[in-house]
């Protein structure tokens, strides 16, 4: 990305802004999905070890 920003600064800035906007608008959803995934994994692991 650094080389891309060096040779194409305007395009790199536009893409980085779009990426930052996507991250900030979907941050809450990502946290919920990640938390649910880890929670289900932990429950599944615990149930497997109980059997």
C-alpha positions in Angstrom: 0.0 0.0 0.0 2.9 2.3 0.7 4.3 1.9 -2.8 0.8 2.4 -4.3 0.4 5.6 -2.2 3.8 6.8 -3.4 3.1 6.4 -7.1 -0.7 7.0 -7.1 -1.4 9.3 -4.1 -4.8 10.5 -5.2 -6.2 7.0 -6.0 -4.7 5.6 -2.9 -6.2 8.3 -0.7 -9.6 7.7 -2.3 -9.4 3.9 -1.7 -8.2 4.4 1.9 -11.1 6.8 2.6 -13.5 4.2 1.2 -12.0 1.5 3.3 -12.1 3.6 6.4 -15.8 4.5 5.7 -16.6 0.8 5.3 -14.8 -0.1 8.5 -16.5 2.6 10.6 -20.0 1.9 9.3 -19.7 -1.9 9.8 -17.7 -1.9 13.0 -20.7 -2.8 15.3 -21.8 -5.7 13.0 -18.3 -7.1 12.9 -18.0 -7.0 16.6 -21.3 -8.9 17.0 -20.5 -11.5 14.4 -17.0 -12.1 15.9 -18.4 -12.4 19.4 -21.1 -14.8 18.3 -18.5 -16.9 16.4 -16.2 -17.1 19.3 -19.1 -17.8 21.7 -20.5 -20.7 19.6 -17.0 -22.1 19.1 -16.4 -22.1 22.9 -19.8 -23.7 23.6 -19.2 -26.3 20.9 -15.7 -27.1 22.3 -17.1 -27.4 25.9 -19.9 -29.7 24.8 -17.4 -31.8 22.9 -15.2 -32.2 25.9 -18.1 -33.1 28.1 -19.0 -36.1 26.0 
